[in-house]
Amino acid sequence: MVSRARLKSVLTGLALYAMAAAIVGYFGVNAYTGKYGLNARQELDQEIIALTSELAQLKRERARGEQRVSLLRTEKIDPDMLDERARFQLDYVNPHDLVRMIPQN
């Protein structure tokens, strides 16, 4: 009877340690591979770098567009820009321009 009680207490202790190890293992694996784990953090950092470079490119593109629009404002119209836009919209060319015709297939 003493040996059964001792065996039961040893098995109970082992079961508790096994459950604790399983819980710690579960949280450890999720800390590494989970949605907010270390791997996900690295992927998020890479995505942040990519989006930051894309943002910088879009800001440069927007600045170029704003600069072109500012040249067409009524307060200060750039003659070259006005000439370019008028030629494009009216399909006219300057007699001194070299025009290259590309045949359509």
TORKOL-4160 file (C-alpha; in steps of 0.2 Angstrom, whole numbers, padded with zeros to 4 digits, m for minus):
105
<pt num="1" X="0000" Y="0000" Z="0000"/>
<pt num="2" X="0014" Y="0012" Z="0004"/>
<pt num="3" X="0022" Y="0008" Z="m0013"/>
<pt num="4" X="0006" Y="0012" Z="m0022"/>
<pt num="5" X="0004" Y="0029" Z="m0014"/>
<pt num="6" X="0022" Y="0033" Z="m0017"/>
<pt num="7" X="0020" Y="0027" Z="m0036"/>
<pt num="8" X="0004" Y="0038" Z="m0037"/>
<pt num="9" X="0013" Y="0053" Z="m0030"/>
<pt num="10" X="0028" Y="0051" Z="m0042"/>
<pt num="11" X="0017" Y="0049" Z="m0057"/>
<pt num="12" X="0006" Y="0064" Z="m0052"/>
<pt num="13" X="0022" Y="0074" Z="m0051"/>
<pt num="14" X="0028" Y="0068" Z="m0068"/>
<pt num="15" X="0011" Y="0072" Z="m0075"/>
<pt num="16" X="0012" Y="0090" Z="m0068"/>
<pt num="17" X="0029" Y="0092" Z="m0075"/>
<pt num="18" X="0025" Y="0085" Z="m0092"/>
<pt num="19" X="0009" Y="0097" Z="m0093"/>
<pt num="20" X="0020" Y="0112" Z="m0087"/>
<pt num="21" X="0033" Y="0107" Z="m0100"/>
<pt num="22" X="0019" Y="0106" Z="m0114"/>
<pt num="23" X="0012" Y="0123" Z="m0109"/>
<pt num="24" X="0029" Y="0131" Z="m0109"/>
<pt num="25" X="0033" Y="0122" Z="m0126"/>
<pt num="26" X="0017" Y="0128" Z="m0133"/>
<pt num="27" X="0020" Y="0146" Z="m0129"/>
<pt num="28" X="0038" Y="0145" Z="m0134"/>
<pt num="29" X="0034" Y="0139" Z="m0151"/>
<pt num="30" X="0020" Y="0152" Z="m0153"/>
<pt num="31" X="0033" Y="0165" Z="m0148"/>
<pt num="32" X="0044" Y="0160" Z="m0162"/>
<pt num="33" X="0032" Y="0156" Z="m0176"/>
<pt num="34" X="0015" Y="0163" Z="m0171"/>
<pt num="35" X="0006" Y="0178" Z="m0178"/>
<pt num="36" X="0016" Y="0190" Z="m0168"/>
<pt num="37" X="0032" Y="0180" Z="m0165"/>
<pt num="38" X="0050" Y="0183" Z="m0170"/>
<pt num="39" X="0048" Y="0177" Z="m0188"/>
<pt num="40" X="0033" Y="0188" Z="m0190"/>
<pt num="41" X="0042" Y="0202" Z="m0183"/>
<pt num="42" X="0056" Y="0200" Z="m0196"/>
<pt num="43" X="0043" Y="0199" Z="m0210"/>
<pt num="44" X="0035" Y="0215" Z="m0204"/>
<pt num="45" X="0052" Y="0224" Z="m0203"/>
<pt num="46" X="0055" Y="0219" Z="m0221"/>
<pt num="47" X="0038" Y="0225" Z="m0226"/>
<pt num="48" X="0041" Y="0241" Z="m0217"/>
<pt num="49" X="0057" Y="0244" Z="m0227"/>
<pt num="50" X="0049" Y="0240" Z="m0243"/>
<pt num="51" X="0034" Y="0251" Z="m0240"/>
<pt num="52" X="0046" Y="0265" Z="m0234"/>
<pt num="53" X="0055" Y="0265" Z="m0250"/>
<pt num="54" X="0039" Y="0265" Z="m0260"/>
<pt num="55" X="0033" Y="0280" Z="m0250"/>
<pt num="56" X="0049" Y="0289" Z="m0254"/>
<pt num="57" X="0047" Y="0285" Z="m0272"/>
<pt num="58" X="0028" Y="0291" Z="m0272"/>
<pt num="59" X="0033" Y="0307" Z="m0263"/>
<pt num="60" X="0046" Y="0311" Z="m0277"/>
<pt num="61" X="0033" Y="0307" Z="m0290"/>
<pt num="62" X="0021" Y="0318" Z="m0282"/>
<pt num="63" X="0034" Y="0332" Z="m0280"/>
<pt num="64" X="0037" Y="0331" Z="m0299"/>
<pt num="65" X="0019" Y="0332" Z="m0303"/>
<pt num="66" X="0016" Y="0347" Z="m0291"/>
<pt num="67" X="0031" Y="0355" Z="m0300"/>
<pt num="68" X="0023" Y="0352" Z="m0317"/>
<pt num="69" X="0006" Y="0359" Z="m0311"/>
<pt num="70" X="0014" Y="0374" Z="m0303"/>
<pt num="71" X="0021" Y="0378" Z="m0320"/>
<pt num="72" X="0004" Y="0379" Z="m0328"/>
<pt num="73" X="m0004" Y="0390" Z="m0314"/>
<pt num="74" X="m0011" Y="0407" Z="m0321"/>
<pt num="75" X="0000" Y="0418" Z="m0310"/>
<pt num="76" X="0016" Y="0411" Z="m0319"/>
<pt num="77" X="0014" Y="0401" Z="m0334"/>
<pt num="78" X="0030" Y="0394" Z="m0341"/>
<pt num="79" X="0030" Y="0397" Z="m0360"/>
<pt num="80" X="0038" Y="0381" Z="m0364"/>
<pt num="81" X="0026" Y="0370" Z="m0354"/>
<pt num="82" X="0011" Y="0380" Z="m0362"/>
<pt num="83" X="0019" Y="0377" Z="m0379"/>
<pt num="84" X="0021" Y="0358" Z="m0375"/>
<pt num="85" X="0004" Y="0355" Z="m0369"/>
<pt num="86" X="m0004" Y="0365" Z="m0383"/>
<pt num="87" X="0005" Y="0355" Z="m0396"/>
<pt num="88" X="0001" Y="0339" Z="m0388"/>
<pt num="89" X="m0018" Y="0343" Z="m0387"/>
<pt num="90" X="m0019" Y="0350" Z="m0404"/>
<pt num="91" X="m0007" Y="0338" Z="m0413"/>
<pt num="92" X="0003" Y="0352" Z="m0420"/>
<pt num="93" X="0022" Y="0352" Z="m0422"/>
<pt num="94" X="0035" Y="0366" Z="m0424"/>
<pt num="95" X="0042" Y="0368" Z="m0442"/>
<pt num="96" X="0059" Y="0366" Z="m0434"/>
<pt num="97" X="0055" Y="0350" Z="m0425"/>
<pt num="98" X="0061" Y="0333" Z="m0431"/>
<pt num="99" X="0046" Y="0322" Z="m0433"/>
<pt num="100" X="0048" Y="0303" Z="m0434"/>
<pt num="101" X="0033" Y="0293" Z="m0441"/>
<pt num="102" X="0031" Y="0275" Z="m0436"/>
<pt num="103" X="0020" Y="0265" Z="m0447"/>
<pt num="104" X="0006" Y="0255" Z="m0438"/>
<pt num="105" X="0005" Y="0237" Z="m0442"/>
